[in-house]
Amino acid sequence: MNDVKSSSLFAAVAPAADEDDAQRAAEAGALIADGADPSARDEEGPPLHRTDALPRSGDGPPPSPQVVEALLENTGAPAHVDYPVTEGGPLPIDMAAVRRIAEETRARLSEACRAAGIPDDGDWLAERVRPEYESYQAFVAELRHDCDPDHVPFIPKLCAEALGDDARTNRALVGDQELGEPFFHHGDLIVKGHLDVAAPFVVTGSLTVEGCMKDCGPDSVVAVAGDVTARAVHTDGEMYVGGDIEAEIVYGYYNDNTLQAGTIRARLVIEDDHATIADVEAETHFDLDDFQQGFGDGVQERLRELLVDEVFGNEEDEDVEQLDQTLLFARLREGEKVFRTDGAGSD
């Protein structure tokens, strides 16, 4: 069993009684994970005898947390210890706490619906927390199956309340990040590079991306409880930002999903057949009605005045060059100039 799996089995349980108990539990857990027989104990206690009774790495799934607790008790070690979480590993989830907070939230939603005289659809929240999940990553992975824009905002808030402020951490990811697996972080996150998201992605704090941020709908669902800061943001999936977005360019593309935020502050904001639910403070803003997939009245002329020639190209069946979002973001990722003139937030 690798370190990530080991940590996910023990991290959510109560603190150890003392350091000796914690050490005994850790040693016993390591032996069990390596194929030790918990029923065969020397007179002096551990170490345990080897056996093939338990699955080893590559032979099958690891024992469940309940099985491991029972095995630890058989060794004389405490089943509940404060086991360190491996950096980047799954964060264990307390589903009892999550369900309690979900029920409190559902009750508030029901009361608000009754007061407003609108139908109460809060039952989705109870269904959302009904299954057993082993980690917050597994919990947020279900956003693949429920990315309703009315539901997504509750997920980071629910996770944050269940974990509490004391569990918040600040984390930095160094270099360009391509995330193809569900990602969860409780606290603020900094990405020292570009961020490409192709899976459910939940941050309970604020997100700072020192390069460009891009999601990939329908595989991605991005939910950030705080603010998002990046050089540029490109979204064609479901994206919720509880705070504000600050970037040079924010580009929403395709009509299957929405971009939700408090306020978007940027030099250029384009809604390319992509609904945006936010206040927009931008030097240039093309909303759905203005842009018309690039064919709105005077759109290309205004973009020509604003952006360098290198971000325009021809479609195969078009004679006239238009803004090419691929060329635009390629230059942004390379740190090259995209605006003809300097301005707030530009190079």
MARLO-909522 format. One record per residue (C-alpha): z, y, x. Coordinates in pm, 1 decimal, padded with zeros to 6 digits. Last residue first. Layout:
N
ROKOL        up     north      east
ROKOL         Z         Y         X
...
***
This chain:
347
ROKOL        up     north      east
ROKOL  -02072.2   04427.1   00174.3
ROKOL  -01988.9   04467.8  -00191.0
ROKOL  -01649.6   04500.9  -00368.2
ROKOL  -01703.2   04858.9  -00480.4
ROKOL  -02049.3   04964.8  -00374.4
ROKOL  -02296.6   04943.7  -00090.3
ROKOL  -02659.8   04967.9  -00180.6
ROKOL  -02938.6   04713.5  -00224.0
ROKOL  -02695.9   04447.1  -00335.5
ROKOL  -02737.4   04087.1  -00213.9
ROKOL  -02634.2   04112.3   00152.2
ROKOL  -02574.3   03783.4   00328.6
ROKOL  -02242.2   03601.8   00345.9
ROKOL  -02414.9   03263.0   00354.2
ROKOL  -02255.5   03168.2   00023.3
ROKOL  -02374.1   03494.8  -00133.0
ROKOL  -02724.7   03434.1  -00005.7
ROKOL  -02734.6   03087.8  -00162.0
ROKOL  -02579.8   03235.1  -00475.5
ROKOL  -02870.0   03471.2  -00536.4
ROKOL  -03138.5   03220.4  -00438.7
ROKOL  -03003.0   02971.5  -00692.6
ROKOL  -02959.8   03243.2  -00955.9
ROKOL  -03327.4   03337.5  -00929.6
ROKOL  -03385.6   03685.4  -01068.7
ROKOL  -03742.2   03708.1  -01190.7
ROKOL  -04086.3   03710.3  -01028.6
ROKOL  -04380.6   03741.5  -01263.5
ROKOL  -04651.9   03476.6  -01280.1
ROKOL  -04441.0   03210.9  -01449.3
ROKOL  -04520.6   02840.6  -01489.7
ROKOL  -04372.0   02724.3  -01161.0
ROKOL  -04088.1   02975.7  -01182.4
ROKOL  -04134.0   03264.6  -00945.9
ROKOL  -03863.8   03419.5  -00727.9
ROKOL  -03614.6   03702.3  -00692.6
ROKOL  -03301.2   03690.8  -00473.7
ROKOL  -03486.5   03798.2  -00158.5
ROKOL  -03593.9   04130.4  -00311.9
ROKOL  -03243.6   04278.5  -00284.3
ROKOL  -03042.8   04354.7  -00598.8
ROKOL  -02964.1   04665.3  -00806.9
ROKOL  -03297.6   04832.5  -00876.1
ROKOL  -03463.7   04497.5  -00921.9
ROKOL  -03185.8   04394.7  -01161.6
ROKOL  -03257.7   04699.5  -01375.6
ROKOL  -03626.7   04614.0  -01388.9
ROKOL  -03551.1   04250.6  -01466.5
ROKOL  -03336.5   04346.3  -01765.0
ROKOL  -03562.6   04615.0  -01912.9
ROKOL  -03572.1   04454.8  -02258.3
ROKOL  -03418.3   04110.9  -02241.6
ROKOL  -03618.6   03828.7  -02085.0
ROKOL  -03356.8   03710.1  -01837.2
ROKOL  -03208.8   03446.0  -02062.9
ROKOL  -03175.2   03709.6  -02338.7
ROKOL  -02980.5   03938.6  -02104.2
ROKOL  -02879.2   04212.6  -02346.3
ROKOL  -02773.7   03999.6  -02643.8
ROKOL  -02575.9   03756.8  -02430.4
ROKOL  -02406.9   04032.1  -02228.9
ROKOL  -02560.8   04198.6  -01924.7
ROKOL  -02295.0   04399.8  -01743.0
ROKOL  -02355.4   04640.1  -01456.1
ROKOL  -02080.5   04846.8  -01293.3
ROKOL  -01833.4   04603.5  -01443.4
ROKOL  -01509.8   04609.1  -01642.6
ROKOL  -01539.8   04324.9  -01890.5
ROKOL  -01274.5   04230.4  -02144.0
ROKOL  -01293.3   03858.4  -02196.1
ROKOL  -01447.4   03582.2  -02406.7
ROKOL  -01779.8   03506.8  -02239.3
ROKOL  -02043.2   03294.8  -02411.7
ROKOL  -02315.3   03155.6  -02185.6
ROKOL  -02684.8   03214.7  -02259.9
ROKOL  -02702.2   03393.7  -01924.6
ROKOL  -02396.8   03616.9  -01952.8
ROKOL  -02433.1   03822.8  -01635.7
ROKOL  -02157.4   04031.8  -01475.8
ROKOL  -02232.2   04255.5  -01176.2
ROKOL  -01993.6   04476.0  -00976.4
ROKOL  -01695.1   04280.4  -01095.6
ROKOL  -01371.4   04305.0  -01289.4
ROKOL  -01334.9   04042.7  -01561.5
ROKOL  -01033.1   04098.9  -01784.0
ROKOL  -00815.3   03841.2  -01960.5
ROKOL  -01034.3   03538.7  -01910.8
ROKOL  -01237.6   03284.1  -02105.5
ROKOL  -01577.9   03150.6  -01997.1
ROKOL  -01740.9   02927.4  -02255.4
ROKOL  -01933.0   02601.5  -02278.7
ROKOL  -02255.9   02444.9  -02408.4
ROKOL  -02474.0   02755.3  -02376.2
ROKOL  -02591.5   02760.2  -02018.6
ROKOL  -02499.0   03002.4  -01736.8
ROKOL  -02213.8   03245.0  -01671.8
ROKOL  -02251.5   03460.7  -01360.4
ROKOL  -01965.4   03667.2  -01219.2
ROKOL  -02063.5   03880.4  -00920.3
ROKOL  -01856.4   04087.1  -00675.8
ROKOL  -01538.0   03915.0  -00784.8
ROKOL  -01210.1   03975.7  -00967.1
ROKOL  -01115.5   03753.8  -01258.8
ROKOL  -00805.7   03832.4  -01463.7
ROKOL  -00516.6   03628.0  -01599.2
ROKOL  -00518.6   03314.3  -01813.5
ROKOL  -00847.6   03196.3  -01664.2
ROKOL  -01028.4   02932.5  -01869.5
ROKOL  -01357.9   02777.4  -01763.0
ROKOL  -01566.6   02523.4  -01955.7
ROKOL  -01882.4   02451.8  -01760.2
ROKOL  -02184.2   02653.7  -01643.3
ROKOL  -01984.0   02882.6  -01418.8
ROKOL  -02075.5   03084.6  -01110.7
ROKOL  -01803.9   03302.6  -00956.9
ROKOL  -01856.6   03537.0  -00662.6
ROKOL  -01655.9   03669.2  -00367.9
ROKOL  -01347.4   03516.2  -00526.1
ROKOL  -01024.5   03613.0  -00701.4
ROKOL  -00892.9   03418.9  -01000.3
ROKOL  -00573.8   03525.3  -01177.6
ROKOL  -00303.3   03310.7  -01336.7
ROKOL  -00306.7   03004.3  -01564.5
ROKOL  -00617.8   02850.9  -01411.4
ROKOL  -00805.7   02594.7  -01620.2
ROKOL  -01142.0   02466.0  -01496.4
ROKOL  -01318.1   02182.8  -01679.4
ROKOL  -01582.5   02012.9  -01467.8
ROKOL  -01807.9   01720.3  -01550.8
ROKOL  -01994.9   01909.5  -01825.8
ROKOL  -02035.8   02139.2  -01645.8
ROKOL  -02036.2   02193.7  -01270.8
ROKOL  -01809.9   02467.1  -01134.8
ROKOL  -01883.6   02724.0  -00868.3
ROKOL  -01655.2   02948.6  -00663.4
ROKOL  -01781.8   03157.7  -00374.0
ROKOL  -01593.6   03238.6  -00054.5
ROKOL  -01232.0   03337.7   00012.0
ROKOL  -01124.7   03166.3  -00308.5
ROKOL  -00790.6   03283.7  -00446.6
ROKOL  -00642.6   03097.6  -00742.8
ROKOL  -00333.2   03205.9  -00934.9
ROKOL  -00058.9   02984.2  -01076.0
ROKOL  -00064.2   02671.0  -01294.1
ROKOL  -00383.0   02539.0  -01133.4
ROKOL  -00594.0   02282.4  -01319.1
ROKOL  -00930.0   02134.7  -01218.9
ROKOL  -01110.6   01869.3  -01424.2
ROKOL  -01407.9   01744.4  -01220.4
ROKOL  -01715.6   01883.8  -01042.7
ROKOL  -01561.5   02188.3  -00873.6
ROKOL  -01727.2   02359.9  -00578.4
ROKOL  -01501.0   02597.3  -00383.5
ROKOL  -01624.8   02797.7  -00085.0
ROKOL  -01397.8   02870.8   00210.6
ROKOL  -01030.6   02931.9   00276.3
ROKOL  -00921.5   02810.9  -00067.4
ROKOL  -00587.0   02959.6  -00171.1
ROKOL  -00373.1   02807.6  -00447.6
ROKOL  -00072.7   02951.3  -00630.0
ROKOL   00173.3   02723.5  -00808.4
ROKOL   00158.9   02375.0  -00954.7
ROKOL  -00165.0   02216.1  -00833.1
ROKOL  -00386.0   01966.4  -01010.7
ROKOL  -00728.0   01824.8  -00921.0
ROKOL  -00932.5   01558.9  -01097.7
ROKOL  -01188.0   01406.0  -00857.1
ROKOL  -01523.3   01546.7  -00743.5
ROKOL  -01386.5   01846.7  -00559.0
ROKOL  -01615.3   01995.6  -00295.9
ROKOL  -01404.4   02228.1  -00080.3
ROKOL  -01530.1   02449.9   00202.0
ROKOL  -01271.0   02497.3   00474.6
ROKOL  -00893.2   02510.3   00467.7
ROKOL  -00708.0   02437.0   00144.8
ROKOL  -00397.1   02654.4   00112.6
ROKOL  -00092.8   02578.7  -00103.8
ROKOL   00184.5   02790.4  -00250.1
ROKOL   00450.3   02583.7  -00423.5
ROKOL   00609.6   02578.8  -00767.6
ROKOL   00876.9   02313.4  -00828.1
ROKOL   01157.0   02566.1  -00880.9
ROKOL   00953.9   02741.9  -01152.1
ROKOL   00961.5   02447.0  -01389.2
ROKOL   00765.1   02121.1  -01392.0
ROKOL   00742.3   02080.5  -01769.7
ROKOL   00681.9   02453.2  -01823.6
ROKOL   00399.8   02460.3  -01570.2
ROKOL   00233.7   02149.7  -01713.0
ROKOL   00236.8   02288.1  -02068.3
ROKOL   00101.3   02624.1  -01952.5
ROKOL  -00173.8   02457.5  -01748.9
ROKOL  -00277.1   02248.9  -02054.0
ROKOL  -00240.6   02505.6  -02333.4
ROKOL  -00542.1   02712.8  -02230.7
ROKOL  -00774.2   02407.7  -02270.6
ROKOL  -00709.6   02356.6  -02643.1
ROKOL  -00899.0   02644.6  -02805.1
ROKOL  -01188.7   02603.3  -02560.8
ROKOL  -01217.4   02237.6  -02668.5
ROKOL  -01250.0   02050.7  -02340.7
ROKOL  -01119.9   01722.2  -02475.5
ROKOL  -01273.6   01412.8  -02316.9
ROKOL  -01315.9   01542.2  -01962.6
ROKOL  -00987.1   01725.8  -02011.3
ROKOL  -00837.7   01376.8  -01989.5
ROKOL  -00833.1   01416.7  -01611.4
ROKOL  -00549.9   01667.7  -01661.4
ROKOL  -00303.6   01386.3  -01733.7
ROKOL  -00430.3   01160.5  -01453.6
ROKOL  -00385.3   01443.2  -01202.9
ROKOL  -00042.0   01516.0  -01349.2
ROKOL   00057.2   01162.1  -01258.8
ROKOL   00146.8   00822.9  -01403.7
ROKOL   00022.3   00889.9  -01755.9
ROKOL   00150.1   00720.2  -02071.1
ROKOL  -00050.1   00805.4  -02381.0
ROKOL   00089.0   01026.0  -02663.4
ROKOL   00056.9   01360.9  -02484.6
ROKOL  -00282.8   01462.4  -02626.9
ROKOL  -00207.1   01310.4  -02966.3
ROKOL   00089.5   01543.7  -03009.7
ROKOL  -00129.0   01836.6  -02903.9
ROKOL  -00407.5   01745.5  -03144.2
ROKOL  -00156.3   01763.0  -03429.8
ROKOL  -00152.0   02142.0  -03394.1
ROKOL  -00439.0   02191.5  -03639.8
ROKOL  -00244.3   02403.1  -03890.2
ROKOL  -00480.9   02570.7  -04135.1
ROKOL  -00452.9   02950.1  -04164.4
ROKOL  -00210.9   03164.4  -04363.8
ROKOL  -00109.3   03374.5  -04064.6
ROKOL   00259.3   03289.9  -04104.7
ROKOL   00176.1   02924.4  -04160.5
ROKOL  -00042.5   02917.5  -03849.0
ROKOL   00227.3   03085.2  -03640.0
ROKOL   00485.4   02834.6  -03761.7
ROKOL   00256.4   02545.4  -03676.8
ROKOL   00188.4   02686.1  -03331.0
ROKOL   00559.5   02724.5  -03263.3
ROKOL   00621.2   02365.2  -03373.5
ROKOL   00334.9   02243.0  -03155.6
ROKOL   00483.7   02420.4  -02854.8
ROKOL   00823.2   02260.7  -02909.4
ROKOL   00653.8   01922.6  -02953.2
ROKOL   00451.3   01973.3  -02634.2
ROKOL   00769.7   02068.6  -02448.5
ROKOL   00938.9   01746.7  -02554.2
ROKOL   00627.6   01541.9  -02484.2
ROKOL   00598.7   01683.7  -02131.1
ROKOL   00965.6   01613.8  -02062.2
ROKOL   00932.7   01252.9  -02178.0
ROKOL   00605.0   01223.2  -01986.1
ROKOL   00771.8   01299.1  -01653.8
ROKOL   00466.6   01319.9  -01427.5
ROKOL   00422.7   01206.3  -01068.7
ROKOL   00209.0   01434.4  -00849.3
ROKOL  -00082.5   01238.1  -00704.9
ROKOL  -00129.5   01286.0  -00330.6
ROKOL  -00247.4   01604.5  -00158.1
ROKOL   00053.8   01616.1   00069.9
ROKOL   00246.9   01289.3   00026.4
ROKOL   00540.2   01327.5  -00210.4
ROKOL   00874.4   01250.9  -00049.4
ROKOL   01100.1   00996.9  -00223.1
ROKOL   01417.8   01128.2  -00385.3
ROKOL   01568.0   00796.0  -00486.5
ROKOL   01630.6   00604.4  -00805.8
ROKOL   01620.2   00225.8  -00765.4
ROKOL   01922.9   00226.9  -00536.7
ROKOL   01911.7  -00040.9  -00269.1
ROKOL   02095.3  -00370.1  -00316.4
ROKOL   01778.5  -00568.8  -00254.0
ROKOL   01757.9  -00684.6  -00616.0
ROKOL   01788.5  -00322.3  -00731.7
ROKOL   01482.8  -00237.8  -00524.5
ROKOL   01285.6  -00513.3  -00692.5
ROKOL   01381.0  -00389.1  -01036.7
ROKOL   01275.4  -00033.6  -00949.4
ROKOL   00946.6  -00164.0  -00806.1
ROKOL   00870.6  -00351.5  -01125.6
ROKOL   00934.6  -00042.4  -01337.9
ROKOL   00718.5   00173.8  -01106.5
ROKOL   00427.9  -00071.9  -01155.5
ROKOL   00338.3  -00309.6  -00875.7
ROKOL   00023.7  -00221.3  -00676.5
ROKOL  -00317.4  -00328.6  -00808.3
ROKOL  -00491.0  -00626.5  -00655.0
ROKOL  -00557.7  -00816.0  -00335.6
ROKOL  -00687.7  -00518.8  -00128.8
ROKOL  -00343.1  -00416.9  -00007.0
ROKOL  -00101.1  -00695.7  -00085.0
ROKOL  -00008.6  -00840.8  -00420.0
ROKOL   00342.9  -00985.9  -00438.3
ROKOL   00443.1  -01351.0  -00415.4
ROKOL   00270.1  -01400.6  -00080.7
ROKOL   00601.5  -01407.3   00099.6
ROKOL   00777.7  -01236.0   00389.1
ROKOL   01155.7  -01249.1   00406.1
ROKOL   01355.2  -00933.2   00343.2
ROKOL   01526.4  -00713.9   00600.0
ROKOL   01756.1  -00649.5   00421.6
ROKOL   02104.9  -00777.5   00329.6
ROKOL   02355.0  -00894.5   00589.1
ROKOL   02356.8  -01244.2   00444.5
ROKOL   01977.3  -01245.5   00452.2
ROKOL   01795.1  -01180.3   00124.1
ROKOL   01529.6  -01385.3  -00053.7
ROKOL   01473.9  -01252.0  -00407.9
ROKOL   01287.9  -00939.4  -00291.7
ROKOL   01017.1  -01143.1  -00114.8
ROKOL   00827.7  -00908.8   00118.1
ROKOL   00454.9  -00840.0   00078.1
ROKOL   00400.6  -00514.7   00265.7
ROKOL   00482.8  -00301.0  -00039.8
ROKOL   00810.9  -00486.7  -00065.6
ROKOL   00889.5  -00411.0   00298.2
ROKOL   00806.3  -00041.5   00256.6
ROKOL   01013.6  -00018.2  -00060.6
ROKOL   01307.5  -00181.1   00113.7
ROKOL   01288.8   00063.3   00402.6
ROKOL   01261.2   00361.4   00165.1
ROKOL   01546.7   00236.3  -00045.6
ROKOL   01770.7   00180.5   00254.7
ROKOL   01686.6   00526.2   00389.4
ROKOL   01758.7   00692.4   00053.9
ROKOL   02089.3   00507.5   00027.6
ROKOL   02183.8   00618.8   00377.8
ROKOL   02080.3   00980.1   00304.5
ROKOL   02308.4   01007.6   00001.9
ROKOL   02316.9   00945.2  -00374.3
ROKOL   01937.6   00967.1  -00393.2
ROKOL   01776.2   01231.4  -00614.2
ROKOL   01636.0   01125.0  -00955.8
ROKOL   01289.0   00975.3  -01001.1
ROKOL   00951.3   01150.3  -00996.1
ROKOL   00867.4   01089.8  -00630.7
ROKOL   00906.8   00712.3  -00628.9
ROKOL   00586.0   00539.9  -00725.9
ROKOL   00351.9   00826.6  -00637.3
ROKOL   00489.8   00831.0  -00285.0
ROKOL   00397.0   00468.5  -00226.7
ROKOL   00044.6   00516.1  -00360.0
ROKOL  -00017.6   00813.6  -00131.8
ROKOL   00134.7   00639.8   00167.1
ROKOL  -00093.7   00335.2   00143.5
ROKOL   00000.0   00000.0   00000.0
***
